[in-house]
Amino acid sequence: MQTKRRIVIVGAGGRLGAALAREYADDYDVVGFNHAQLDLGQPEQMRQRLAAIEFDVLINTAAQTNVDRCETEREEAFALNAEAPRVLAEICRAKGARFIHISTDYVFDGEKREPYTEEDEARPISVYGASKREGERLALAANDRALIVRVSWVFGPDRPSFIDWAMKQAREHEEVKAISDKVATPTYTLDLAQLLKPLFAEANATGLLHLANGGECSWQEYAQWALDCCRAEGIPMKARDVGATRLEEMKSFIAKRPVCSVLGTEKYRGLTGVTPRSWRDAVAEYVRESVR
């Protein structure tokens, strides 16, 4: 009987990490660590706990993702988003294990008006983006076989995100507004789980890689499509349409956000031959599943 490959998922209590742990459970021997079990702010703890187990692949989905908190807690942001990936990359190099680190579209400044490629220069405009970019750099310096996967607007069933907020608002209020001048691509955690699989053993998949569902939209368009899907599934909504607001009107935001950070996935298609499905199809499925 062939032994299943062992995959370690760091950040298994988060939106993406929980989805990966669940989706991989049948095909792999999955070991998941949540924040309480593995603290990214404690390098020696990480080394000791991971040194004690054998594994083939480690996927780091953990990070400080509160964009505004990073502005006021810079040291914490760099400890969790930059230093921790370096330590994990070193551990994987020593073990001869595959290291996959999840990064973000926020490494870009948002000035480009077409999809970003892996060759585009990263110019972060927030502490969050800068810390994540430094994490990419340090991880690749520590492990030249590491794979850095940049994702955007991740949503899924394990933890609420923007789409869940939009649907809740529409159920409870007659008026819903969302930002109309910020554009990227919603990406479904269950799709990411399947799209990552071919990369586990792909020797040429190293360095930077963009991975997201297909297409692009604003937050307003994203929310409107979610509401349209809800109506199609017979989910009662008080609000029918999503109104527009602008990024500059969001006075509660501390950090700057890139206004256009669509990730091009041509490199992924070249590596795997797989084209990610559209964000609209992914959202429609998510809404259908939420009805059950």
Backbone bond lengths (Angstrom), bond angles and torsions (degrees), N, CA, C in turn:
res aa  C-N    CA-C-N  psi(-1)  N-CA   C-N-CA  omega(-1)  CA-C   N-CA-C  phi
1 M - - - 1.473 - - 1.528 109.85 -
2 Q 1.331 116.13 127.28 1.452 120.36 -177.71 1.519 110.68 -75.16
3 T 1.339 115.46 134.21 1.461 120.60 179.55 1.520 109.95 -75.13
4 K 1.309 115.43 135.95 1.461 119.69 177.56 1.525 110.27 -67.78
5 R 1.328 115.58 145.40 1.459 119.51 173.84 1.522 108.86 -67.93
6 R 1.335 115.50 141.27 1.456 119.58 -179.96 1.522 110.25 -96.94
7 I 1.334 114.91 128.95 1.454 121.62 178.67 1.523 109.26 -118.07
8 V 1.312 115.96 126.68 1.461 121.61 174.29 1.523 107.98 -97.26
9 I 1.328 116.59 131.23 1.458 121.65 177.07 1.525 108.30 -117.19
10 V 1.317 115.12 113.74 1.459 121.20 176.65 1.527 107.53 -92.02
11 G 1.330 115.78 127.20 1.463 119.96 -174.26 1.515 111.09 94.71
12 A 1.336 117.26 31.38 1.464 121.57 -174.76 1.524 112.94 -69.66
13 G 1.328 117.32 -8.49 1.455 119.47 176.79 1.518 113.45 -91.39
14 G 1.330 117.01 -4.78 1.460 121.33 -177.83 1.515 112.85 -90.25
15 R 1.322 115.62 -179.12 1.471 121.68 -175.27 1.526 111.63 -61.72
16 L 1.322 117.24 -50.92 1.465 120.06 -178.91 1.519 111.30 -78.38
17 G 1.325 116.87 -44.63 1.460 120.04 -177.52 1.511 112.75 -58.80
18 A 1.329 117.46 -41.92 1.467 120.95 179.45 1.521 111.05 -64.53
19 A 1.324 116.29 -39.22 1.471 120.29 178.59 1.523 110.79 -64.79
20 L 1.322 116.79 -43.73 1.468 120.11 179.48 1.521 110.71 -62.50
21 A 1.331 116.76 -45.48 1.462 120.57 -178.61 1.526 111.14 -59.16
22 R 1.313 116.75 -41.81 1.458 120.80 -179.19 1.527 111.70 -72.29
23 E 1.335 117.02 -45.80 1.460 121.11 -175.23 1.520 112.67 -69.35
24 Y 1.327 117.40 -26.33 1.469 120.52 -177.83 1.526 113.34 -93.27
25 A 1.320 117.64 -6.90 1.462 121.27 -170.78 1.525 113.40 -59.54
26 D 1.324 117.95 -33.77 1.463 120.31 -177.30 1.525 112.98 -76.50
27 D 1.322 116.96 -33.41 1.462 120.75 -172.82 1.527 114.15 -99.47
28 Y 1.330 116.51 -17.63 1.454 120.24 -175.59 1.529 110.28 -133.75
29 D 1.307 115.29 161.02 1.459 121.81 170.02 1.529 106.19 -86.20
30 V 1.316 117.03 102.76 1.464 122.06 -172.42 1.526 110.87 -98.48
31 V 1.326 115.38 130.28 1.457 121.91 172.22 1.524 107.17 -118.56
32 G 1.328 116.48 115.48 1.456 120.17 -177.84 1.517 112.05 -108.56
33 F 1.320 115.50 140.29 1.462 121.85 175.79 1.524 109.10 -120.87
34 N 1.333 116.83 123.63 1.458 119.29 171.20 1.528 109.00 -92.80
35 H 1.328 116.40 -176.81 1.463 119.81 -175.29 1.526 112.14 -60.99
36 A 1.339 116.76 -39.11 1.464 120.34 -178.67 1.525 111.65 -66.42
37 Q 1.317 116.47 -28.99 1.464 120.75 -177.56 1.520 113.49 -89.47
38 L 1.329 116.64 -24.90 1.466 121.11 -179.43 1.519 108.32 -148.53
39 D 1.322 116.15 107.96 1.455 122.33 -175.46 1.524 109.89 -92.97
40 L 1.319 117.06 114.88 1.466 120.60 -178.53 1.528 112.41 -63.57
41 G 1.309 116.45 -17.29 1.458 120.04 178.39 1.512 113.51 -85.50
42 Q 1.338 116.91 2.01 1.475 122.45 -178.87 1.532 109.65 -122.67
43 P 1.335 118.08 84.81 1.470 121.11 -176.03 1.528 114.20 -55.67
44 E 1.326 117.17 -41.44 1.464 119.17 -178.17 1.520 111.68 -67.54
45 Q 1.341 116.37 -35.97 1.457 119.36 175.92 1.521 110.26 -62.81
46 M 1.334 116.79 -42.58 1.463 120.51 178.60 1.521 110.74 -59.86
47 R 1.331 115.92 -46.40 1.468 119.71 -179.09 1.526 111.31 -61.84
48 Q 1.318 117.30 -45.47 1.461 120.62 -177.05 1.523 111.76 -65.77
49 R 1.316 116.92 -46.35 1.467 119.17 -175.37 1.524 112.43 -71.54
50 L 1.312 116.59 -36.51 1.465 118.42 -179.32 1.523 111.77 -81.15
51 A 1.322 116.98 -25.77 1.460 119.80 176.47 1.525 111.10 -67.26
52 A 1.325 116.13 -24.25 1.458 120.89 -175.07 1.525 113.57 -80.51
53 I 1.328 117.31 -8.60 1.467 119.63 -179.54 1.529 110.94 -126.35
54 E 1.312 115.53 155.48 1.456 121.28 175.77 1.528 108.48 -101.48
55 F 1.317 116.20 142.70 1.462 119.76 178.47 1.523 109.31 -156.95
56 D 1.333 114.84 161.10 1.463 121.57 -178.44 1.522 112.79 -99.82
57 V 1.345 115.92 -34.25 1.460 122.17 -177.32 1.525 108.47 -137.73
58 L 1.320 116.73 137.83 1.463 121.16 171.03 1.520 107.86 -122.90
59 I 1.338 115.82 126.77 1.459 121.57 177.78 1.531 107.77 -113.36
60 N 1.318 116.45 119.98 1.457 120.16 178.84 1.520 110.45 -98.68
61 T 1.324 115.80 107.29 1.467 121.30 177.46 1.532 111.06 -104.42
62 A 1.328 116.81 -1.96 1.466 121.01 -174.98 1.527 110.89 -83.78
63 A 1.329 115.55 146.69 1.462 121.10 178.53 1.523 108.61 -173.66
64 Q 1.314 115.79 166.60 1.458 120.87 165.52 1.520 105.91 -88.01
65 T 1.324 116.20 104.21 1.467 120.94 -173.52 1.525 113.20 -103.99
66 N 1.327 117.39 1.45 1.462 120.06 175.54 1.527 107.60 -75.74
67 V 1.326 115.19 99.90 1.465 121.50 -170.94 1.527 111.66 -59.91
68 D 1.317 116.73 -41.14 1.466 119.56 -178.38 1.527 111.76 -75.01
69 R 1.322 117.81 -36.22 1.465 120.27 177.16 1.526 110.75 -60.68
70 C 1.324 116.53 -36.86 1.464 119.97 -179.81 1.531 111.53 -58.89
71 E 1.327 117.22 -32.64 1.463 120.62 -179.69 1.527 111.70 -63.71
72 T 1.322 116.53 -35.59 1.463 120.73 -177.71 1.522 112.96 -97.32
73 E 1.339 117.04 -16.04 1.472 121.77 179.97 1.532 108.92 -124.01
74 R 1.318 115.06 62.91 1.459 121.26 -174.64 1.538 112.59 -60.64
75 E 1.317 116.57 -43.73 1.466 119.95 -178.44 1.522 111.19 -61.27
76 E 1.326 115.99 -43.28 1.463 120.22 177.24 1.527 110.85 -62.36
77 A 1.333 116.55 -43.40 1.458 120.59 -178.98 1.521 111.53 -58.41
78 F 1.316 116.99 -45.44 1.464 119.73 -178.35 1.525 111.78 -73.33
79 A 1.329 117.55 -31.85 1.469 119.79 176.64 1.524 110.79 -63.95
80 L 1.335 116.77 -45.44 1.461 120.89 -175.59 1.524 113.07 -82.30
81 N 1.322 116.69 -36.99 1.466 120.73 -172.60 1.520 114.18 -96.32
82 A 1.327 117.80 -15.57 1.468 120.45 -177.98 1.524 112.20 -120.36
83 E 1.327 117.28 -55.13 1.463 120.07 -177.17 1.532 112.16 -68.80
84 A 1.321 116.90 -42.28 1.463 119.85 -178.97 1.535 112.93 -60.55
85 P 1.334 119.78 -45.34 1.469 118.99 176.19 1.532 112.82 -60.15
86 R 1.332 116.75 -34.42 1.465 119.09 177.07 1.526 110.67 -62.13
87 V 1.330 116.40 -45.64 1.470 120.51 179.67 1.520 110.64 -62.23
88 L 1.321 117.31 -45.19 1.466 121.13 179.79 1.526 111.06 -63.07
89 A 1.330 116.21 -38.52 1.471 120.00 178.11 1.523 110.54 -64.18
90 E 1.318 117.33 -39.69 1.461 121.30 178.55 1.530 111.28 -65.32
91 I 1.335 116.43 -42.57 1.463 121.11 178.99 1.527 110.41 -60.17
92 C 1.331 116.25 -45.63 1.463 120.46 -179.29 1.526 111.52 -65.96
93 R 1.316 117.22 -39.41 1.461 120.13 177.41 1.527 110.36 -60.53
94 A 1.317 117.53 -44.38 1.459 121.61 -179.35 1.524 111.95 -64.45
95 K 1.322 116.52 -32.45 1.468 120.74 -178.97 1.528 113.07 -89.41
96 G 1.326 116.73 -9.47 1.454 119.60 -175.09 1.512 112.16 70.60
97 A 1.333 116.92 27.21 1.464 122.49 -178.28 1.523 110.26 -99.97
98 R 1.308 115.38 156.21 1.461 122.43 177.59 1.516 108.75 -73.36
99 F 1.340 117.55 133.32 1.460 121.15 177.15 1.518 108.87 -117.58
100 I 1.343 115.52 120.29 1.461 122.41 176.72 1.525 107.91 -119.76
101 H 1.303 115.90 121.20 1.462 122.05 -176.54 1.528 109.86 -115.68
102 I 1.317 116.23 129.26 1.459 121.15 -178.43 1.526 109.86 -88.62
103 S 1.334 115.78 124.11 1.457 121.42 178.31 1.530 109.33 -119.36
104 T 1.320 117.27 -156.89 1.471 120.01 -165.05 1.523 113.49 -145.87
105 D 1.324 115.56 156.89 1.464 121.64 173.26 1.524 111.94 -70.16
106 Y 1.333 117.42 -13.44 1.471 120.94 -178.90 1.527 113.36 -73.21
107 V 1.324 117.54 2.05 1.476 119.52 172.81 1.529 110.17 -75.69
108 F 1.329 117.76 -9.97 1.462 121.87 -179.30 1.527 111.07 -102.13
109 D 1.340 115.71 156.67 1.464 119.92 -178.24 1.520 113.55 -84.50
110 G 1.343 117.55 -11.73 1.460 120.72 176.97 1.506 115.23 82.40
111 E 1.331 117.22 9.33 1.469 120.38 -177.24 1.530 112.30 -81.86
112 K 1.317 117.05 -21.28 1.460 120.75 -179.26 1.524 109.42 -75.67
113 R 1.321 117.11 140.12 1.458 120.02 -176.58 1.528 112.41 -107.51
114 E 1.306 115.96 24.31 1.460 121.99 171.83 1.523 106.94 -144.59
115 P 1.330 118.46 166.54 1.460 119.53 -174.23 1.535 113.57 -55.77
116 Y 1.319 114.36 139.55 1.466 120.36 176.75 1.522 110.29 -77.13
117 T 1.324 115.62 139.11 1.456 121.47 173.45 1.524 109.04 -103.61
118 E 1.315 115.45 169.46 1.462 120.60 179.61 1.527 111.80 -66.02
119 E 1.325 117.33 -18.81 1.469 120.89 -179.86 1.525 112.61 -85.57
120 D 1.322 117.86 -13.81 1.463 120.69 179.88 1.528 110.53 -67.75
121 E 1.314 115.18 143.03 1.461 119.70 -179.73 1.528 110.57 -70.29
122 A 1.329 114.99 134.05 1.460 120.33 175.92 1.524 108.95 -81.10
123 R 1.331 115.44 127.26 1.463 120.74 178.21 1.526 108.20 -135.10
124 P 1.312 117.88 78.39 1.464 120.30 -176.93 1.528 112.41 -65.38
125 I 1.334 116.09 147.06 1.468 121.12 -177.69 1.526 111.53 -117.64
126 S 1.326 116.51 10.51 1.465 121.62 177.61 1.520 108.96 -139.12
127 V 1.317 116.29 163.66 1.471 120.51 176.15 1.525 109.68 -63.91
128 Y 1.322 116.10 -40.16 1.466 119.02 176.59 1.524 110.80 -56.25
129 G 1.325 116.57 -52.09 1.460 120.38 179.99 1.512 112.39 -60.76
130 A 1.341 116.58 -40.87 1.470 120.36 -179.59 1.523 111.03 -66.50
131 S 1.335 116.86 -39.68 1.462 119.35 179.80 1.525 111.22 -68.59
132 K 1.309 117.25 -38.30 1.466 119.95 177.50 1.526 111.35 -68.05
133 R 1.312 117.12 -38.05 1.465 120.35 177.43 1.528 110.59 -65.22
134 E 1.327 116.52 -40.54 1.465 119.54 177.63 1.528 110.43 -65.33
135 G 1.327 117.05 -35.30 1.455 120.56 175.54 1.523 112.10 -61.84
136 E 1.328 116.29 -41.38 1.469 120.19 175.61 1.530 110.45 -58.76
137 R 1.330 115.16 -49.15 1.465 120.78 -175.67 1.530 111.61 -63.05
138 L 1.330 115.99 -45.83 1.458 119.97 -177.97 1.524 111.75 -67.69
139 A 1.324 116.95 -38.75 1.465 120.25 179.87 1.529 111.07 -64.16
140 L 1.328 116.61 -42.96 1.470 120.14 179.92 1.519 111.76 -70.53
141 A 1.340 117.14 -31.82 1.460 120.37 176.60 1.529 110.96 -68.55
142 A 1.333 115.88 -34.10 1.462 120.53 -178.54 1.524 112.80 -82.61
143 N 1.336 116.44 -23.21 1.463 120.41 -174.66 1.525 108.40 -150.96
144 D 1.324 116.80 100.58 1.467 119.50 -173.95 1.532 112.99 -73.58
145 R 1.333 118.01 -3.92 1.461 121.45 174.66 1.525 111.60 -100.63
146 A 1.319 116.27 4.41 1.462 120.14 -179.56 1.526 110.67 -66.92
147 L 1.328 115.00 153.44 1.459 121.55 176.09 1.524 108.48 -120.44
148 I 1.315 116.06 122.33 1.458 122.32 178.77 1.520 108.32 -103.51
149 V 1.315 117.57 114.83 1.464 122.27 -177.09 1.530 109.09 -106.46
150 R 1.322 115.72 112.84 1.464 120.43 177.00 1.522 109.68 -88.62
151 V 1.334 115.93 131.73 1.461 121.66 -179.44 1.527 108.71 -127.90
152 S 1.331 116.32 170.86 1.475 119.96 -179.21 1.519 110.83 -144.49
153 W 1.327 115.98 146.15 1.464 124.93 171.53 1.531 112.34 42.90
154 V 1.316 115.13 56.84 1.463 120.98 -174.97 1.534 110.60 -73.67
155 F 1.326 116.39 130.94 1.459 121.84 175.99 1.514 109.66 -133.77
156 G 1.313 116.39 157.00 1.455 119.80 -179.63 1.514 111.29 174.81
157 P 1.330 117.24 178.43 1.463 121.38 -169.70 1.526 115.85 -78.51
158 D 1.300 118.57 -10.73 1.459 119.46 -170.14 1.523 115.54 -88.92
159 R 1.312 116.86 -20.61 1.463 120.09 177.40 1.525 107.56 -155.04
160 P 1.344 117.81 137.40 1.465 120.18 -177.12 1.529 112.62 -59.52
161 S 1.325 115.63 147.71 1.460 122.49 176.74 1.527 107.83 -138.30
162 F 1.312 116.51 -166.13 1.467 120.67 -176.52 1.529 112.36 -55.65
163 I 1.320 117.98 -43.02 1.461 120.56 -176.40 1.526 111.21 -62.89
164 D 1.324 117.25 -36.54 1.466 120.96 178.72 1.530 110.33 -68.76
165 W 1.335 115.51 -38.67 1.468 119.82 175.84 1.521 110.22 -61.02
166 A 1.329 117.02 -46.21 1.467 121.35 -177.54 1.528 111.03 -61.70
167 M 1.323 117.24 -43.75 1.464 120.07 -179.59 1.532 111.14 -67.32
168 K 1.317 116.53 -38.40 1.473 120.04 178.39 1.526 110.68 -64.92
169 Q 1.332 115.97 -43.47 1.462 119.71 178.41 1.527 110.94 -60.55
170 A 1.320 116.30 -41.77 1.471 120.32 -177.61 1.525 111.85 -69.66
171 R 1.314 117.54 -29.91 1.464 120.44 176.51 1.522 111.54 -71.88
172 E 1.337 116.22 -31.03 1.467 120.54 -171.88 1.528 114.32 -101.88
173 H 1.340 117.47 -20.38 1.461 120.43 -173.92 1.530 110.93 -132.23
174 E 1.318 115.81 152.19 1.460 120.12 178.70 1.520 112.32 -82.04
175 E 1.326 116.47 -17.88 1.460 120.45 179.53 1.527 110.57 -122.66
176 V 1.324 116.15 129.57 1.465 122.69 176.95 1.522 107.87 -132.79
177 K 1.315 116.41 135.07 1.455 120.85 176.93 1.524 110.09 -125.86
178 A 1.333 114.96 151.18 1.460 120.30 176.25 1.532 108.86 -147.77
179 I 1.301 115.36 159.77 1.468 121.54 -175.58 1.523 110.57 -67.46
180 S 1.333 115.15 130.66 1.471 120.49 -175.10 1.530 113.16 -104.01
181 D 1.336 117.24 -9.47 1.466 118.99 -174.43 1.530 112.93 -116.86
182 K 1.328 116.73 26.93 1.460 122.17 172.41 1.511 107.53 -126.63
183 V 1.332 117.27 126.32 1.462 121.69 -170.33 1.524 111.40 -126.46
184 A 1.322 115.48 134.07 1.473 122.29 172.95 1.529 106.95 -159.76
185 T 1.337 117.54 -150.82 1.463 120.57 -178.74 1.520 111.09 -135.45
186 P 1.328 118.57 120.53 1.465 120.58 172.26 1.530 109.94 -62.04
187 T 1.328 116.26 142.05 1.469 120.10 -177.58 1.524 109.37 -135.79
188 Y 1.320 115.61 124.23 1.461 123.94 -173.03 1.526 110.32 -82.99
189 T 1.326 117.00 129.16 1.469 119.92 -178.03 1.528 112.55 -59.40
190 L 1.323 117.66 -35.27 1.466 119.22 -179.01 1.523 110.98 -70.16
191 D 1.333 116.93 -31.14 1.465 119.82 173.70 1.518 110.41 -70.01
192 L 1.333 116.79 -43.21 1.465 119.74 178.24 1.521 111.18 -58.28
193 A 1.309 117.08 -39.60 1.464 120.24 179.75 1.524 111.23 -57.47
194 Q 1.325 116.75 -43.69 1.464 120.01 -179.76 1.531 111.83 -75.63
195 L 1.329 116.82 -37.10 1.459 120.54 -178.17 1.526 112.02 -68.84
196 L 1.318 117.33 -27.60 1.461 120.47 -179.96 1.534 112.37 -75.79
197 K 1.323 117.37 -27.82 1.464 121.21 -173.85 1.531 114.53 -52.05
198 P 1.344 119.15 -46.88 1.474 118.50 -178.17 1.524 113.31 -63.93
199 L 1.325 117.34 -16.00 1.461 121.06 -176.21 1.520 112.89 -84.76
200 F 1.336 117.14 -12.41 1.465 119.60 -177.06 1.525 111.91 -61.07
201 A 1.328 115.98 -38.59 1.453 119.84 -175.83 1.529 112.99 -116.08
202 E 1.334 116.98 10.17 1.467 121.01 -178.79 1.529 109.79 -83.53
203 A 1.329 115.81 105.89 1.468 120.88 -174.68 1.523 112.80 -62.72
204 N 1.335 116.51 -29.04 1.464 120.01 -178.06 1.526 113.07 -83.50
205 A 1.312 116.68 -5.54 1.461 120.35 -178.90 1.527 109.76 -88.72
206 T 1.307 114.93 84.25 1.457 121.28 176.49 1.528 108.30 -134.23
207 G 1.320 116.20 168.40 1.458 119.21 -179.99 1.510 111.58 76.52
208 L 1.323 115.81 -142.38 1.460 121.66 -174.65 1.526 111.50 -94.06
209 L 1.332 115.36 142.19 1.462 120.69 178.08 1.517 109.49 -148.81
210 H 1.334 116.00 131.21 1.464 121.23 177.22 1.521 109.69 -95.34
211 L 1.334 115.90 136.22 1.457 119.90 -177.60 1.526 109.67 -145.59
212 A 1.315 115.59 118.09 1.462 121.90 -179.27 1.517 108.24 -157.71
213 N 1.321 116.76 165.59 1.461 119.29 171.77 1.530 109.20 -66.36
214 G 1.311 116.88 167.71 1.450 121.21 -175.86 1.516 113.20 -80.78
215 G 1.331 115.48 152.40 1.454 120.85 176.83 1.515 112.87 91.20
216 E 1.334 115.26 -170.65 1.457 120.90 -179.77 1.514 108.73 -156.81
217 C 1.325 116.04 160.15 1.458 120.78 -179.92 1.522 109.67 -165.85
218 S 1.323 115.30 166.54 1.458 121.34 170.26 1.522 107.90 -89.45
219 W 1.315 116.43 169.49 1.461 119.78 174.47 1.527 110.71 -61.37
220 Q 1.321 116.99 -35.80 1.458 120.00 178.26 1.530 110.93 -63.29
221 E 1.325 116.71 -47.51 1.472 120.99 178.85 1.526 111.24 -63.13
222 Y 1.310 116.28 -39.06 1.464 122.91 178.38 1.530 110.11 -59.96
223 A 1.337 115.53 -50.28 1.459 120.22 -179.47 1.525 111.60 -65.27
224 Q 1.351 116.73 -39.97 1.463 120.08 -179.65 1.522 110.96 -62.63
225 W 1.318 117.17 -42.54 1.462 120.37 179.28 1.531 110.44 -64.56
226 A 1.332 116.81 -39.83 1.467 119.60 177.70 1.518 110.80 -60.25
227 L 1.340 117.03 -42.12 1.466 120.32 178.64 1.529 111.13 -67.09
228 D 1.321 116.90 -39.71 1.467 120.50 177.20 1.531 110.38 -60.02
229 C 1.323 116.23 -41.40 1.469 121.19 179.31 1.529 110.64 -67.09
230 C 1.325 116.34 -37.96 1.463 120.11 177.28 1.525 110.96 -60.62
231 R 1.321 116.52 -45.10 1.466 120.24 179.16 1.530 110.91 -62.80
232 A 1.331 115.45 -39.77 1.464 119.49 179.53 1.528 111.52 -63.49
233 E 1.327 116.46 -27.48 1.466 120.93 179.58 1.522 112.44 -94.41
234 G 1.347 116.39 3.85 1.450 119.91 177.87 1.514 114.69 77.84
235 I 1.321 117.15 20.82 1.460 120.99 177.95 1.534 108.06 -83.09
236 P 1.318 119.10 121.04 1.470 120.88 -176.92 1.524 112.22 -66.42
237 M 1.327 115.76 134.19 1.464 122.16 -179.24 1.530 109.25 -133.51
238 K 1.315 116.20 136.59 1.460 119.78 173.11 1.526 110.92 -76.75
239 A 1.314 116.50 -37.37 1.472 121.38 -179.83 1.522 109.61 -95.70
240 R 1.314 115.25 138.85 1.471 119.69 178.60 1.525 111.19 -103.81
241 D 1.324 115.92 -36.73 1.459 120.81 -176.72 1.529 110.63 -120.67
242 V 1.330 115.04 151.45 1.465 121.65 177.86 1.521 108.29 -103.05
243 G 1.313 116.08 119.40 1.451 120.53 178.32 1.521 111.99 -77.23
244 A 1.327 115.02 170.01 1.467 120.64 -175.72 1.516 111.82 -104.45
245 T 1.313 115.01 138.52 1.452 121.87 167.31 1.518 106.99 -132.75
246 R 1.332 116.56 165.04 1.458 119.59 -175.93 1.520 110.78 -110.55
247 L 1.330 114.77 154.43 1.454 120.76 -177.83 1.521 111.55 -55.77
248 E 1.331 116.26 -38.92 1.468 120.32 -177.53 1.530 112.59 -66.80
249 E 1.326 116.55 -17.78 1.459 120.48 179.43 1.526 113.11 -82.17
250 M 1.321 117.12 -9.98 1.469 121.24 -177.35 1.524 109.36 -82.66
251 K 1.330 115.58 81.35 1.461 121.73 -174.95 1.526 112.39 -68.00
252 S 1.333 117.44 -20.26 1.462 119.87 179.96 1.529 112.28 -76.26
253 F 1.332 117.26 -17.22 1.461 120.05 179.11 1.528 109.98 -71.25
254 I 1.313 116.35 132.71 1.459 122.11 175.47 1.531 109.95 -96.48
255 A 1.297 115.94 -47.50 1.462 121.32 -177.40 1.525 111.64 -83.53
256 K 1.312 116.31 150.39 1.456 121.20 170.93 1.522 109.72 -73.36
257 R 1.322 115.78 144.36 1.461 122.37 177.16 1.528 109.16 -116.27
258 P 1.336 118.38 139.95 1.470 119.11 174.02 1.520 110.01 -66.35
259 V 1.329 117.16 133.79 1.467 119.65 -175.17 1.524 112.71 -81.07
260 C 1.318 117.22 -21.58 1.470 120.50 177.71 1.521 108.27 -143.30
261 S 1.325 115.99 108.78 1.470 119.26 -175.60 1.524 111.46 -136.30
262 V 1.320 115.53 45.44 1.462 121.54 177.81 1.528 109.00 -68.83
263 L 1.323 116.49 133.06 1.460 121.60 -179.10 1.524 110.47 -100.02
264 G 1.315 116.76 121.93 1.460 120.88 175.31 1.517 110.85 -77.15
265 T 1.336 117.38 138.53 1.469 120.60 -174.34 1.531 112.88 -114.56
266 E 1.335 117.17 23.86 1.459 120.21 -179.17 1.526 112.17 -61.50
267 K 1.319 117.25 -38.14 1.470 119.96 179.91 1.528 110.37 -63.01
268 Y 1.324 116.75 -40.69 1.467 120.19 178.16 1.529 110.50 -62.14
269 R 1.325 116.76 -44.63 1.465 119.85 178.95 1.521 111.25 -61.13
270 G 1.347 116.31 -38.26 1.451 119.89 178.49 1.515 112.88 -65.31
271 L 1.322 116.89 -34.42 1.464 121.38 -179.49 1.521 112.74 -75.93
272 T 1.326 116.31 -38.28 1.467 120.37 -169.52 1.519 115.03 -114.41
273 G 1.339 116.51 -19.29 1.459 119.67 -174.01 1.517 113.04 77.00
274 V 1.323 117.01 8.00 1.468 122.43 -176.95 1.525 109.96 -106.94
275 T 1.327 116.23 134.23 1.459 121.94 174.88 1.525 109.29 -105.25
276 P 1.319 118.73 118.72 1.469 119.69 178.42 1.526 110.70 -58.83
277 R 1.326 116.61 141.00 1.462 119.89 179.70 1.530 110.52 -71.15
278 S 1.305 116.12 166.82 1.458 120.86 -175.85 1.525 111.52 -68.04
279 W 1.311 114.97 152.70 1.475 119.65 178.10 1.522 110.87 -63.25
280 R 1.329 116.89 -31.40 1.472 119.39 179.85 1.529 111.31 -64.63
281 D 1.323 117.00 -41.98 1.463 120.13 178.22 1.526 110.54 -65.16
282 A 1.335 116.13 -39.37 1.462 120.24 -179.84 1.527 111.32 -65.54
283 V 1.327 116.61 -43.27 1.471 120.71 179.27 1.528 110.04 -64.99
284 A 1.328 116.78 -41.88 1.465 120.06 179.49 1.527 110.89 -59.64
285 E 1.330 116.22 -40.76 1.468 119.59 178.01 1.526 111.02 -66.21
286 Y 1.317 116.13 -42.41 1.464 120.30 179.61 1.529 110.89 -59.86
287 V 1.316 116.21 -43.29 1.464 119.63 178.87 1.519 110.86 -64.92
288 R 1.334 117.10 -43.25 1.483 120.38 177.95 1.521 110.89 -58.45
289 E 1.323 116.27 -44.09 1.453 120.61 -178.17 1.526 111.07 -66.98
290 S 1.335 116.91 -31.10 1.463 119.64 -178.73 1.525 112.48 -72.25
291 V 1.330 116.35 -18.06 1.457 121.47 179.34 1.532 110.37 -74.92
292 R 1.327 116.03 -30.22 1.466 120.50 -173.69 1.537 111.90 -67.15
